[in-house]
Amino acid sequence: MKFRELSSLPGVFEVTPQQHGDPRGLFMEWYRFDRLEEVVGHPLRLAQGNLSVSAKDVVRGIHFADVPPGQAKYVSCVRGAVLDVIVDLRVGSPAFGRWEFVRLDDVERKAVYIPEGFGHGFCALTDDATLSYVCSEPYNPTGEHAVHPLDPDLGIEWPTEAPQLSARDAAAPSLADAIATGLLPDYEKCLAFTEGLRTR
């Protein structure tokens, strides 16, 4: 299992598993709590597991949660392919507004670790693209929010000319509106929360 920190988004990691295959099939470790803790600096609490199935050209996101407690995610694609996007939404961060893609598919079987305070979304590159992900906190409808994925201020280069959005995502505020209304996580609060995880 190899970990690569995204150059433009410190704290976000791409995870490449080692696959062991033969004519019968294959085996791999898709998640190791001890290896992730060693790289990230604190354990990932597994509080909820989700499965998301999307048709080609569906765009979901950009979703994030209030910090504290936030919602860290460990995301992998078990069928098909998606282009997973991570956005730094922490107001005051040196990387605020930056985004980066990681391709997740059922060939390389990579995963991505997304810490608290970051926004997350993806575009399905195939039909029946299936994401499996675990979260550090249960879903909280009053504490989860979204920024419009097609906001030109974000400038995300989605790999589709006909993105399909949910009604919720289509009605999400722009980045500017989210800043103006105080909706986004605060960088210093996110750092303090993460530091608290190290000492537990």
C-alpha positions as CSV (number, residue, x, y, z in Angstrom):
1,M,0.0,0.0,0.0
2,K,1.5,3.3,-1.1
3,F,0.4,6.8,0.1
4,R,0.9,10.0,-1.9
5,E,0.1,13.4,-0.4
6,L,-1.5,15.6,-3.0
7,S,1.0,18.4,-3.8
8,S,-1.5,21.2,-3.8
9,L,-3.7,19.9,-0.9
10,P,-1.6,19.1,2.1
11,G,-3.3,16.5,4.3
12,V,-5.1,14.8,1.4
13,F,-3.7,11.4,0.4
14,E,-4.1,9.1,-2.6
15,V,-3.8,5.5,-1.6
16,T,-2.6,2.8,-4.0
17,P,-3.1,-0.8,-2.8
18,Q,-1.0,-3.7,-3.7
19,Q,-3.1,-6.2,-5.7
20,H,-2.3,-10.0,-5.6
21,G,-3.9,-11.8,-8.5
22,D,-3.9,-15.2,-10.1
23,P,-6.3,-17.0,-12.5
24,R,-8.8,-17.4,-9.6
25,G,-9.1,-13.6,-9.1
26,L,-7.3,-11.2,-6.8
27,F,-6.9,-10.1,-3.2
28,M,-5.8,-6.7,-1.7
29,E,-6.0,-4.7,1.5
30,W,-8.1,-1.6,0.6
31,Y,-7.8,-0.1,4.0
32,R,-5.4,-0.4,6.9
33,F,-6.1,1.8,10.0
34,D,-2.5,1.5,11.3
35,R,-0.9,2.5,8.0
36,L,-3.3,5.4,7.5
37,E,-2.7,6.6,11.1
38,E,1.0,6.4,10.6
39,V,0.8,8.7,7.5
40,V,-2.0,11.1,8.7
41,G,-0.9,11.4,12.3
42,H,-4.1,10.3,14.0
43,P,-6.6,7.4,13.7
44,L,-9.6,7.5,11.4
45,R,-12.8,6.8,13.4
46,L,-15.1,4.6,11.3
47,A,-18.6,5.8,12.1
48,Q,-20.5,5.2,8.9
49,G,-20.2,3.4,5.6
50,N,-21.8,4.6,2.4
51,L,-22.3,3.2,-1.2
52,S,-23.1,5.6,-4.1
53,V,-24.1,4.4,-7.6
54,S,-24.1,6.9,-10.4
55,A,-24.8,7.0,-14.1
56,K,-22.2,8.4,-16.5
57,D,-21.9,12.2,-16.4
58,V,-23.5,12.5,-13.0
59,V,-21.7,15.1,-10.9
60,R,-22.1,15.0,-7.1
61,G,-20.8,17.6,-4.7
62,I,-19.2,19.8,-3.6
63,H,-20.1,18.5,-0.2
64,F,-18.6,19.4,3.2
65,A,-19.5,19.3,6.9
66,D,-19.3,21.7,9.8
67,V,-16.0,21.5,11.8
68,P,-16.2,20.5,14.6
69,P,-16.9,17.6,14.2
70,G,-16.4,17.6,10.4
71,Q,-16.5,14.4,8.4
72,A,-13.3,12.8,7.2
73,K,-13.7,10.3,4.3
74,Y,-11.9,7.3,2.9
75,V,-13.2,6.8,-0.6
76,S,-12.7,4.0,-3.2
77,C,-14.5,3.0,-6.4
78,V,-15.6,-0.7,-6.5
79,R,-17.2,-0.6,-10.0
80,G,-16.6,1.5,-13.0
81,A,-14.7,4.8,-12.8
82,V,-15.0,8.3,-11.4
83,L,-12.9,11.4,-11.3
84,D,-12.9,12.3,-7.6
85,V,-12.4,16.0,-6.7
86,I,-11.2,17.4,-3.5
87,V,-11.4,21.2,-2.7
88,D,-9.9,23.1,0.2
89,L,-12.8,25.0,1.6
90,R,-11.1,26.1,4.9
91,V,-11.3,29.9,5.0
92,G,-7.8,31.2,5.9
93,S,-6.0,28.2,4.4
94,P,-3.0,28.9,2.2
95,A,-4.6,26.5,-0.3
96,F,-8.1,27.9,0.0
97,G,-10.1,27.3,-3.2
98,R,-7.6,24.9,-4.7
99,W,-8.9,21.6,-6.1
100,E,-7.4,18.4,-7.4
101,F,-8.7,15.3,-9.1
102,V,-7.9,11.7,-8.4
103,R,-9.1,9.0,-10.7
104,L,-10.7,6.1,-8.8
105,D,-11.6,3.0,-10.7
106,D,-12.0,-0.8,-10.5
107,V,-8.6,-1.4,-12.2
108,E,-6.0,0.3,-10.1
109,R,-8.4,0.3,-7.2
110,K,-7.0,3.5,-5.6
111,A,-8.6,5.2,-2.6
112,V,-8.4,8.8,-1.4
113,Y,-8.3,10.1,2.2
114,I,-10.1,13.4,2.7
115,P,-9.7,15.2,6.0
116,E,-12.2,17.4,7.9
117,G,-12.8,20.8,6.3
118,F,-12.3,19.8,2.7
119,G,-15.0,19.7,0.1
120,H,-15.6,16.5,-1.9
121,G,-17.3,15.6,-5.2
122,F,-17.0,13.5,-8.2
123,C,-18.0,12.9,-11.8
124,A,-19.0,9.4,-13.0
125,L,-17.0,8.4,-16.0
126,T,-19.0,5.2,-16.6
127,D,-22.5,4.0,-16.0
128,D,-23.1,2.3,-12.7
129,A,-20.0,3.9,-11.2
130,T,-20.0,2.7,-7.6
131,L,-18.2,4.5,-4.8
132,S,-17.7,2.9,-1.4
133,Y,-16.6,5.2,1.4
134,V,-16.3,5.3,5.2
135,C,-16.8,8.4,7.3
136,S,-15.5,9.6,10.6
137,E,-18.9,10.9,11.7
138,P,-22.5,9.8,11.0
139,Y,-24.5,11.9,8.5
140,N,-25.9,15.0,10.1
141,P,-28.5,16.8,7.9
142,T,-28.1,20.1,9.8
143,G,-24.3,20.1,9.6
144,E,-23.7,19.1,6.0
145,H,-23.6,21.6,3.2
146,A,-22.6,22.1,-0.4
147,V,-21.0,24.6,-2.8
148,H,-22.2,24.6,-6.4
149,P,-20.0,22.3,-8.3
150,L,-20.2,24.4,-11.5
151,D,-19.3,27.7,-9.8
152,P,-16.9,29.5,-12.2
153,D,-15.0,30.9,-9.2
154,L,-14.0,27.3,-8.3
155,G,-13.3,26.6,-12.0
156,I,-13.4,22.8,-11.7
157,E,-12.7,21.2,-15.0
158,W,-15.3,18.5,-15.0
159,P,-14.8,15.9,-17.7
160,T,-18.3,16.1,-19.2
161,E,-20.1,18.6,-21.4
162,A,-23.5,17.6,-19.9
163,P,-23.2,17.3,-16.1
164,Q,-26.2,15.8,-14.3
165,L,-26.8,17.4,-10.9
166,S,-29.2,16.6,-8.1
167,A,-31.8,19.3,-7.3
168,R,-29.9,20.0,-4.0
169,D,-26.5,20.5,-5.7
170,A,-28.1,22.6,-8.5
171,A,-29.4,24.9,-5.8
172,A,-26.2,25.0,-3.7
173,P,-24.7,28.5,-3.1
174,S,-21.7,29.8,-4.9
175,L,-18.3,29.9,-3.2
176,A,-18.7,33.7,-2.8
177,D,-22.1,33.3,-1.2
178,A,-20.8,30.6,1.1
179,I,-18.0,32.8,2.2
180,A,-20.3,35.8,2.8
181,T,-22.7,33.8,4.9
182,G,-20.0,32.2,7.0
183,L,-21.0,28.7,5.8
184,L,-17.5,27.4,5.2
185,P,-15.1,25.8,7.8
186,D,-12.5,27.9,9.5
187,Y,-8.9,26.9,8.8
188,E,-7.6,27.5,12.4
189,K,-10.6,25.6,13.9
190,C,-9.9,22.7,11.5
191,L,-6.2,22.6,12.6
192,A,-7.2,22.7,16.2
193,F,-9.7,19.9,15.7
194,T,-7.1,17.7,13.9
195,E,-4.5,18.4,16.7
196,G,-7.1,17.2,19.2
197,L,-7.4,13.9,17.3
198,R,-3.7,13.4,17.7
199,T,-3.8,13.5,21.5
200,R,-6.8,11.3,22.0
